[in-house]
Amino acid sequence: EPAFTRDGSFKRTAEGLVVTNDGLPLAGDITVPIDARRVTINANGEVFAFFDGDP
C-alpha cells in the first residue's frame, strides 16, 4: 500500500533505492545509480541523477 510523506527528505540505500527517512521506498521503486553525485526532482515529479562531468 502506498504511503505519502511531506517531509521532503530522502536517502538512498546501499542498493540505490530511494527511501523516506523511515526507510519506506518511494512509490515506483525509484533507484538511483550508486555513482550519481546529485539527484533532483522537478515540479512534475521527474527524477534526475547527475554524474561527475555533468553540468
PDB file of N, H, CA, C and O in Angstrom:
ATOM      1  N   GLU A   1       0.847  -1.181   0.000  1.00  0.00           N
ATOM      2  CA  GLU A   1       0.000   0.000   0.000  1.00  0.00           C
ATOM      3  C   GLU A   1       0.889   1.238   0.000  1.00  0.00           C
ATOM      4  O   GLU A   1       1.804   1.334   0.817  1.00  0.00           O
ATOM      5  N   PRO A   2       0.636   2.194  -0.905  1.00  0.00           N
ATOM      6  CA  PRO A   2       1.472   3.397  -0.964  1.00  0.00           C
ATOM      7  C   PRO A   2       1.355   4.232   0.301  1.00  0.00           C
ATOM      8  O   PRO A   2       0.308   4.277   0.946  1.00  0.00           O
ATOM      9  N   ALA A   3       2.443   4.881   0.633  1.00  0.00           N
ATOM     10  H   ALA A   3       3.293   4.845   0.109  1.00  0.00           H
ATOM     11  CA  ALA A   3       2.460   5.826   1.746  1.00  0.00           C
ATOM     12  C   ALA A   3       2.899   7.173   1.196  1.00  0.00           C
ATOM     13  O   ALA A   3       3.544   7.243   0.149  1.00  0.00           O
ATOM     14  N   PHE A   4       2.557   8.223   1.889  1.00  0.00           N
ATOM     15  H   PHE A   4       2.033   8.166   2.739  1.00  0.00           H
ATOM     16  CA  PHE A   4       2.892   9.569   1.453  1.00  0.00           C
ATOM     17  C   PHE A   4       3.662  10.278   2.554  1.00  0.00           C
ATOM     18  O   PHE A   4       3.484   9.990   3.738  1.00  0.00           O
ATOM     19  N   THR A   5       4.516  11.205   2.153  1.00  0.00           N
ATOM     20  H   THR A   5       4.660  11.439   1.191  1.00  0.00           H
ATOM     21  CA  THR A   5       5.266  11.995   3.122  1.00  0.00           C
ATOM     22  C   THR A   5       5.352  13.433   2.638  1.00  0.00           C
ATOM     23  O   THR A   5       5.398  13.699   1.437  1.00  0.00           O
ATOM     24  N   ARG A   6       5.372  14.332   3.571  1.00  0.00           N
ATOM     25  H   ARG A   6       5.334  14.115   4.546  1.00  0.00           H
ATOM     26  CA  ARG A   6       5.584  15.745   3.251  1.00  0.00           C
ATOM     27  C   ARG A   6       6.935  16.203   3.781  1.00  0.00           C
ATOM     28  O   ARG A   6       7.282  17.381   3.698  1.00  0.00           O
ATOM     29  N   ASP A   7       7.682  15.268   4.321  1.00  0.00           N
ATOM     30  H   ASP A   7       7.399  14.311   4.388  1.00  0.00           H
ATOM     31  CA  ASP A   7       8.977  15.579   4.915  1.00  0.00           C
ATOM     32  C   ASP A   7       9.925  16.197   3.894  1.00  0.00           C
ATOM     33  O   ASP A   7      10.622  17.165   4.198  1.00  0.00           O
ATOM     34  N   GLY A   8       9.953  15.644   2.689  1.00  0.00           N
ATOM     35  H   GLY A   8       9.387  14.858   2.442  1.00  0.00           H
ATOM     36  CA  GLY A   8      10.822  16.170   1.644  1.00  0.00           C
ATOM     37  C   GLY A   8      12.259  15.699   1.730  1.00  0.00           C
ATOM     38  O   GLY A   8      13.082  16.067   0.892  1.00  0.00           O
ATOM     39  N   SER A   9      12.570  14.894   2.726  1.00  0.00           N
ATOM     40  H   SER A   9      11.901  14.596   3.407  1.00  0.00           H
ATOM     41  CA  SER A   9      13.924  14.369   2.870  1.00  0.00           C
ATOM     42  C   SER A   9      13.928  12.892   2.511  1.00  0.00           C
ATOM     43  O   SER A   9      13.093  12.118   2.979  1.00  0.00           O
ATOM     44  N   PHE A  10      14.878  12.523   1.675  1.00  0.00           N
ATOM     45  H   PHE A  10      15.556  13.152   1.295  1.00  0.00           H
ATOM     46  CA  PHE A  10      15.001  11.140   1.254  1.00  0.00           C
ATOM     47  C   PHE A  10      16.445  10.715   1.392  1.00  0.00           C
ATOM     48  O   PHE A  10      17.345  11.548   1.507  1.00  0.00           O
ATOM     49  N   LYS A  11      16.655   9.425   1.379  1.00  0.00           N
ATOM     50  H   LYS A  11      15.924   8.749   1.285  1.00  0.00           H
ATOM     51  CA  LYS A  11      18.017   8.902   1.374  1.00  0.00           C
ATOM     52  C   LYS A  11      18.072   7.717   0.431  1.00  0.00           C
ATOM     53  O   LYS A  11      17.045   7.200  -0.008  1.00  0.00           O
ATOM     54  N   ARG A  12      19.280   7.301   0.131  1.00  0.00           N
ATOM     55  H   ARG A  12      20.114   7.721   0.488  1.00  0.00           H
ATOM     56  CA  ARG A  12      19.495   6.191  -0.798  1.00  0.00           C
ATOM     57  C   ARG A  12      20.076   5.020  -0.022  1.00  0.00           C
ATOM     58  O   ARG A  12      21.011   5.182   0.763  1.00  0.00           O
ATOM     59  N   THR A  13      19.513   3.843  -0.250  1.00  0.00           N
ATOM     60  H   THR A  13      18.754   3.712  -0.888  1.00  0.00           H
ATOM     61  CA  THR A  13      20.045   2.643   0.394  1.00  0.00           C
ATOM     62  C   THR A  13      21.329   2.214  -0.312  1.00  0.00           C
ATOM     63  O   THR A  13      21.684   2.766  -1.354  1.00  0.00           O
ATOM     64  N   ALA A  14      22.011   1.243   0.249  1.00  0.00           N
ATOM     65  H   ALA A  14      21.722   0.795   1.095  1.00  0.00           H
ATOM     66  CA  ALA A  14      23.238   0.722  -0.360  1.00  0.00           C
ATOM     67  C   ALA A  14      22.977   0.167  -1.755  1.00  0.00           C
ATOM     68  O   ALA A  14      23.880   0.120  -2.590  1.00  0.00           O
ATOM     69  N   GLU A  15      21.737  -0.252  -2.004  1.00  0.00           N
ATOM     70  H   GLU A  15      21.004  -0.214  -1.325  1.00  0.00           H
ATOM     71  CA  GLU A  15      21.371  -0.791  -3.315  1.00  0.00           C
ATOM     72  C   GLU A  15      20.921   0.300  -4.282  1.00  0.00           C
ATOM     73  O   GLU A  15      20.645   0.017  -5.448  1.00  0.00           O
ATOM     74  N   GLY A  16      20.846   1.556  -3.805  1.00  0.00           N
ATOM     75  H   GLY A  16      21.070   1.786  -2.859  1.00  0.00           H
ATOM     76  CA  GLY A  16      20.454   2.667  -4.658  1.00  0.00           C
ATOM     77  C   GLY A  16      18.976   3.003  -4.618  1.00  0.00           C
ATOM     78  O   GLY A  16      18.542   3.925  -5.309  1.00  0.00           O
ATOM     79  N   LEU A  17      18.188   2.281  -3.828  1.00  0.00           N
ATOM     80  H   LEU A  17      18.541   1.533  -3.266  1.00  0.00           H
ATOM     81  CA  LEU A  17      16.751   2.539  -3.732  1.00  0.00           C
ATOM     82  C   LEU A  17      16.522   3.812  -2.920  1.00  0.00           C
ATOM     83  O   LEU A  17      17.108   3.982  -1.851  1.00  0.00           O
ATOM     84  N   VAL A  18      15.675   4.703  -3.422  1.00  0.00           N
ATOM     85  H   VAL A  18      15.199   4.566  -4.290  1.00  0.00           H
ATOM     86  CA  VAL A  18      15.361   5.942  -2.715  1.00  0.00           C
ATOM     87  C   VAL A  18      14.243   5.654  -1.718  1.00  0.00           C
ATOM     88  O   VAL A  18      13.188   5.133  -2.081  1.00  0.00           O
ATOM     89  N   VAL A  19      14.494   6.006  -0.448  1.00  0.00           N
ATOM     90  H   VAL A  19      15.350   6.429  -0.154  1.00  0.00           H
ATOM     91  CA  VAL A  19      13.544   5.724   0.622  1.00  0.00           C
ATOM     92  C   VAL A  19      13.322   6.976   1.469  1.00  0.00           C
ATOM     93  O   VAL A  19      14.113   7.919   1.428  1.00  0.00           O
ATOM     94  N   THR A  20      12.233   6.965   2.235  1.00  0.00           N
ATOM     95  H   THR A  20      11.591   6.199   2.268  1.00  0.00           H
ATOM     96  CA  THR A  20      11.984   8.045   3.188  1.00  0.00           C
ATOM     97  C   THR A  20      12.945   7.892   4.356  1.00  0.00           C
ATOM     98  O   THR A  20      13.661   6.895   4.452  1.00  0.00           O
ATOM     99  N   ASN A  21      12.960   8.878   5.238  1.00  0.00           N
ATOM    100  H   ASN A  21      12.379   9.688   5.159  1.00  0.00           H
ATOM    101  CA  ASN A  21      13.821   8.783   6.418  1.00  0.00           C
ATOM    102  C   ASN A  21      13.425   7.622   7.321  1.00  0.00           C
ATOM    103  O   ASN A  21      14.222   7.179   8.148  1.00  0.00           O
ATOM    104  N   ASP A  22      12.193   7.123   7.167  1.00  0.00           N
ATOM    105  H   ASP A  22      11.546   7.483   6.495  1.00  0.00           H
ATOM    106  CA  ASP A  22      11.746   5.953   7.926  1.00  0.00           C
ATOM    107  C   ASP A  22      12.105   4.647   7.231  1.00  0.00           C
ATOM    108  O   ASP A  22      11.806   3.567   7.741  1.00  0.00           O
ATOM    109  N   GLY A  23      12.752   4.741   6.054  1.00  0.00           N
ATOM    110  H   GLY A  23      12.994   5.618   5.639  1.00  0.00           H
ATOM    111  CA  GLY A  23      13.173   3.548   5.332  1.00  0.00           C
ATOM    112  C   GLY A  23      12.136   2.968   4.392  1.00  0.00           C
ATOM    113  O   GLY A  23      12.328   1.875   3.860  1.00  0.00           O
ATOM    114  N   LEU A  24      11.031   3.686   4.176  1.00  0.00           N
ATOM    115  H   LEU A  24      10.875   4.574   4.608  1.00  0.00           H
ATOM    116  CA  LEU A  24       9.989   3.203   3.268  1.00  0.00           C
ATOM    117  C   LEU A  24      10.322   3.611   1.839  1.00  0.00           C
ATOM    118  O   LEU A  24      10.649   4.773   1.600  1.00  0.00           O
ATOM    119  N   PRO A  25      10.249   2.686   0.878  1.00  0.00           N
ATOM    120  CA  PRO A  25      10.584   3.028  -0.509  1.00  0.00           C
ATOM    121  C   PRO A  25       9.555   3.979  -1.111  1.00  0.00           C
ATOM    122  O   PRO A  25       8.371   3.925  -0.778  1.00  0.00           O
ATOM    123  N   LEU A  26      10.022   4.842  -1.997  1.00  0.00           N
ATOM    124  H   LEU A  26      10.983   4.885  -2.268  1.00  0.00           H
ATOM    125  CA  LEU A  26       9.112   5.724  -2.712  1.00  0.00           C
ATOM    126  C   LEU A  26       8.291   4.909  -3.697  1.00  0.00           C
ATOM    127  O   LEU A  26       8.739   3.869  -4.180  1.00  0.00           O
ATOM    128  N   ALA A  27       7.087   5.384  -3.995  1.00  0.00           N
ATOM    129  H   ALA A  27       6.723   6.229  -3.603  1.00  0.00           H
ATOM    130  CA  ALA A  27       6.240   4.712  -4.981  1.00  0.00           C
ATOM    131  C   ALA A  27       6.990   4.636  -6.298  1.00  0.00           C
ATOM    132  O   ALA A  27       7.649   5.597  -6.697  1.00  0.00           O
ATOM    133  N   GLY A  28       6.897   3.520  -6.963  1.00  0.00           N
ATOM    134  H   GLY A  28       6.362   2.740  -6.639  1.00  0.00           H
ATOM    135  CA  GLY A  28       7.586   3.344  -8.231  1.00  0.00           C
ATOM    136  C   GLY A  28       8.976   2.767  -8.083  1.00  0.00           C
ATOM    137  O   GLY A  28       9.688   2.602  -9.073  1.00  0.00           O
ATOM    138  N   ASP A  29       9.373   2.455  -6.855  1.00  0.00           N
ATOM    139  H   ASP A  29       8.794   2.589  -6.051  1.00  0.00           H
ATOM    140  CA  ASP A  29      10.702   1.879  -6.610  1.00  0.00           C
ATOM    141  C   ASP A  29      11.789   2.629  -7.368  1.00  0.00           C
ATOM    142  O   ASP A  29      12.461   2.062  -8.230  1.00  0.00           O
ATOM    143  N   ILE A  30      11.953   3.890  -7.046  1.00  0.00           N
ATOM    144  H   ILE A  30      11.406   4.350  -6.347  1.00  0.00           H
ATOM    145  CA  ILE A  30      12.951   4.728  -7.712  1.00  0.00           C
ATOM    146  C   ILE A  30      14.338   4.321  -7.232  1.00  0.00           C
ATOM    147  O   ILE A  30      14.628   4.319  -6.035  1.00  0.00           O
ATOM    148  N   THR A  31      15.182   3.980  -8.191  1.00  0.00           N
ATOM    149  H   THR A  31      14.947   3.983  -9.163  1.00  0.00           H
ATOM    150  CA  THR A  31      16.554   3.590  -7.891  1.00  0.00           C
ATOM    151  C   THR A  31      17.503   4.580  -8.548  1.00  0.00           C
ATOM    152  O   THR A  31      17.338   4.938  -9.713  1.00  0.00           O
ATOM    153  N   VAL A  32      18.499   5.016  -7.785  1.00  0.00           N
ATOM    154  H   VAL A  32      18.633   4.724  -6.838  1.00  0.00           H
ATOM    155  CA  VAL A  32      19.493   5.964  -8.274  1.00  0.00           C
ATOM    156  C   VAL A  32      20.828   5.232  -8.351  1.00  0.00           C
ATOM    157  O   VAL A  32      21.223   4.579  -7.385  1.00  0.00           O
ATOM    158  N   PRO A  33      21.527   5.327  -9.475  1.00  0.00           N
ATOM    159  CA  PRO A  33      22.826   4.668  -9.583  1.00  0.00           C
ATOM    160  C   PRO A  33      23.762   5.103  -8.451  1.00  0.00           C
ATOM    161  O   PRO A  33      23.763   6.264  -8.043  1.00  0.00           O
ATOM    162  N   ILE A  34      24.536   4.176  -7.967  1.00  0.00           N
ATOM    163  H   ILE A  34      24.535   3.232  -8.299  1.00  0.00           H
ATOM    164  CA  ILE A  34      25.434   4.430  -6.844  1.00  0.00           C
ATOM    165  C   ILE A  34      26.427   5.548  -7.146  1.00  0.00           C
ATOM    166  O   ILE A  34      26.818   6.284  -6.241  1.00  0.00           O
ATOM    167  N   ASP A  35      26.844   5.687  -8.413  1.00  0.00           N
ATOM    168  H   ASP A  35      26.526   5.089  -9.149  1.00  0.00           H
ATOM    169  CA  ASP A  35      27.847   6.698  -8.750  1.00  0.00           C
ATOM    170  C   ASP A  35      27.253   8.075  -9.041  1.00  0.00           C
ATOM    171  O   ASP A  35      27.983   8.979  -9.446  1.00  0.00           O
ATOM    172  N   ALA A  36      25.951   8.255  -8.844  1.00  0.00           N
ATOM    173  H   ALA A  36      25.357   7.521  -8.514  1.00  0.00           H
ATOM    174  CA  ALA A  36      25.337   9.577  -9.025  1.00  0.00           C
ATOM    175  C   ALA A  36      25.844  10.511  -7.936  1.00  0.00           C
ATOM    176  O   ALA A  36      25.916  10.133  -6.766  1.00  0.00           O
ATOM    177  N   ARG A  37      26.191  11.716  -8.320  1.00  0.00           N
ATOM    178  H   ARG A  37      26.133  12.023  -9.270  1.00  0.00           H
ATOM    179  CA  ARG A  37      26.710  12.706  -7.371  1.00  0.00           C
ATOM    180  C   ARG A  37      25.625  13.634  -6.845  1.00  0.00           C
ATOM    181  O   ARG A  37      25.758  14.203  -5.761  1.00  0.00           O
ATOM    182  N   ARG A  38      24.541  13.785  -7.622  1.00  0.00           N
ATOM    183  H   ARG A  38      24.433  13.323  -8.502  1.00  0.00           H
ATOM    184  CA  ARG A  38      23.467  14.692  -7.224  1.00  0.00           C
ATOM    185  C   ARG A  38      22.175  14.186  -7.831  1.00  0.00           C
ATOM    186  O   ARG A  38      22.168  13.644  -8.936  1.00  0.00           O
ATOM    187  N   VAL A  39      21.086  14.364  -7.106  1.00  0.00           N
ATOM    188  H   VAL A  39      21.092  14.804  -6.208  1.00  0.00           H
ATOM    189  CA  VAL A  39      19.765  13.951  -7.582  1.00  0.00           C
ATOM    190  C   VAL A  39      18.811  15.116  -7.385  1.00  0.00           C
ATOM    191  O   VAL A  39      18.820  15.761  -6.337  1.00  0.00           O
ATOM    192  N   THR A  40      17.983  15.387  -8.395  1.00  0.00           N
ATOM    193  H   THR A  40      17.976  14.863  -9.246  1.00  0.00           H
ATOM    194  CA  THR A  40      16.953  16.409  -8.263  1.00  0.00           C
ATOM    195  C   THR A  40      15.612  15.821  -8.688  1.00  0.00           C
ATOM    196  O   THR A  40      15.545  14.889  -9.490  1.00  0.00           O
ATOM    197  N   ILE A  41      14.559  16.386  -8.136  1.00  0.00           N
ATOM    198  H   ILE A  41      14.614  17.143  -7.485  1.00  0.00           H
ATOM    199  CA  ILE A  41      13.193  16.022  -8.513  1.00  0.00           C
ATOM    200  C   ILE A  41      12.504  17.317  -8.909  1.00  0.00           C
ATOM    201  O   ILE A  41      12.403  18.243  -8.103  1.00  0.00           O
ATOM    202  N   ASN A  42      12.026  17.386 -10.162  1.00  0.00           N
ATOM    203  H   ASN A  42      12.108  16.634 -10.816  1.00  0.00           H
ATOM    204  CA  ASN A  42      11.418  18.637 -10.624  1.00  0.00           C
ATOM    205  C   ASN A  42       9.948  18.720 -10.216  1.00  0.00           C
ATOM    206  O   ASN A  42       9.416  17.806  -9.587  1.00  0.00           O
ATOM    207  N   ALA A  43       9.303  19.818 -10.580  1.00  0.00           N
ATOM    208  H   ALA A  43       9.735  20.561 -11.092  1.00  0.00           H
ATOM    209  CA  ALA A  43       7.911  20.067 -10.197  1.00  0.00           C
ATOM    210  C   ALA A  43       6.948  19.029 -10.760  1.00  0.00           C
ATOM    211  O   ALA A  43       5.860  18.837 -10.216  1.00  0.00           O
ATOM    212  N   ASN A  44       7.336  18.356 -11.844  1.00  0.00           N
ATOM    213  H   ASN A  44       8.219  18.512 -12.285  1.00  0.00           H
ATOM    214  CA  ASN A  44       6.494  17.309 -12.433  1.00  0.00           C
ATOM    215  C   ASN A  44       6.738  15.944 -11.800  1.00  0.00           C
ATOM    216  O   ASN A  44       6.093  14.962 -12.166  1.00  0.00           O
ATOM    217  N   GLY A  45       7.674  15.882 -10.844  1.00  0.00           N
ATOM    218  H   GLY A  45       8.198  16.680 -10.546  1.00  0.00           H
ATOM    219  CA  GLY A  45       7.978  14.621 -10.181  1.00  0.00           C
ATOM    220  C   GLY A  45       9.009  13.778 -10.899  1.00  0.00           C
ATOM    221  O   GLY A  45       9.242  12.630 -10.521  1.00  0.00           O
ATOM    222  N   GLU A  46       9.636  14.333 -11.940  1.00  0.00           N
ATOM    223  H   GLU A  46       9.447  15.265 -12.247  1.00  0.00           H
ATOM    224  CA  GLU A  46      10.670  13.591 -12.664  1.00  0.00           C
ATOM    225  C   GLU A  46      11.965  13.610 -11.859  1.00  0.00           C
ATOM    226  O   GLU A  46      12.355  14.641 -11.310  1.00  0.00           O
ATOM    227  N   VAL A  47      12.619  12.465 -11.800  1.00  0.00           N
ATOM    228  H   VAL A  47      12.302  11.628 -12.246  1.00  0.00           H
ATOM    229  CA  VAL A  47      13.849  12.320 -11.028  1.00  0.00           C
ATOM    230  C   VAL A  47      15.033  12.315 -11.984  1.00  0.00           C
ATOM    231  O   VAL A  47      15.041  11.589 -12.978  1.00  0.00           O
ATOM    232  N   PHE A  48      16.038  13.137 -11.670  1.00  0.00           N
ATOM    233  H   PHE A  48      16.031  13.727 -10.862  1.00  0.00           H
ATOM    234  CA  PHE A  48      17.236  13.238 -12.495  1.00  0.00           C
ATOM    235  C   PHE A  48      18.460  12.963 -11.642  1.00  0.00           C
ATOM    236  O   PHE A  48      18.587  13.490 -10.536  1.00  0.00           O
ATOM    237  N   ALA A  49      19.359  12.140 -12.154  1.00  0.00           N
ATOM    238  H   ALA A  49      19.257  11.712 -13.052  1.00  0.00           H
ATOM    239  CA  ALA A  49      20.628  11.853 -11.484  1.00  0.00           C
ATOM    240  C   ALA A  49      21.744  12.500 -12.292  1.00  0.00           C
ATOM    241  O   ALA A  49      21.743  12.451 -13.522  1.00  0.00           O
ATOM    242  N   PHE A  50      22.691  13.103 -11.592  1.00  0.00           N
ATOM    243  H   PHE A  50      22.692  13.143 -10.593  1.00  0.00           H
ATOM    244  CA  PHE A  50      23.826  13.765 -12.230  1.00  0.00           C
ATOM    245  C   PHE A  50      25.109  13.073 -11.800  1.00  0.00           C
ATOM    246  O   PHE A  50      25.236  12.613 -10.665  1.00  0.00           O
ATOM    247  N   PHE A  51      26.054  13.008 -12.726  1.00  0.00           N
ATOM    248  H   PHE A  51      25.950  13.382 -13.647  1.00  0.00           H
ATOM    249  CA  PHE A  51      27.296  12.276 -12.511  1.00  0.00           C
ATOM    250  C   PHE A  51      28.484  13.208 -12.676  1.00  0.00           C
ATOM    251  O   PHE A  51      28.334  14.323 -13.176  1.00  0.00           O
ATOM    252  N   ASP A  52      29.664  12.764 -12.261  1.00  0.00           N
ATOM    253  H   ASP A  52      29.786  11.858 -11.854  1.00  0.00           H
ATOM    254  CA  ASP A  52      30.877  13.547 -12.477  1.00  0.00           C
ATOM    255  C   ASP A  52      30.954  13.943 -13.943  1.00  0.00           C
ATOM    256  O   ASP A  52      30.732  13.113 -14.825  1.00  0.00           O
ATOM    257  N   GLY A  53      31.267  15.201 -14.205  1.00  0.00           N
ATOM    258  H   GLY A  53      31.447  15.875 -13.488  1.00  0.00           H
ATOM    259  CA  GLY A  53      31.374  15.686 -15.570  1.00  0.00           C
ATOM    260  C   GLY A  53      30.085  16.280 -16.104  1.00  0.00           C
ATOM    261  O   GLY A  53      30.109  16.952 -17.136  1.00  0.00           O
ATOM    262  N   ASP A  54      28.954  16.056 -15.434  1.00  0.00           N
ATOM    263  H   ASP A  54      28.935  15.511 -14.596  1.00  0.00           H
ATOM    264  CA  ASP A  54      27.691  16.672 -15.854  1.00  0.00           C
ATOM    265  C   ASP A  54      27.686  18.135 -15.419  1.00  0.00           C
ATOM    266  O   ASP A  54      28.299  18.491 -14.412  1.00  0.00           O
ATOM    267  N   PRO A  55      26.991  18.983 -16.182  1.00  0.00           N
ATOM    268  CA  PRO A  55      26.918  20.411 -15.789  1.00  0.00           C
ATOM    269  C   PRO A  55      26.134  20.617 -14.509  1.00  0.00           C
ATOM    270  O   PRO A  55      25.985  21.750 -14.052  1.00  0.00           O
TER     271      PRO A  55
END
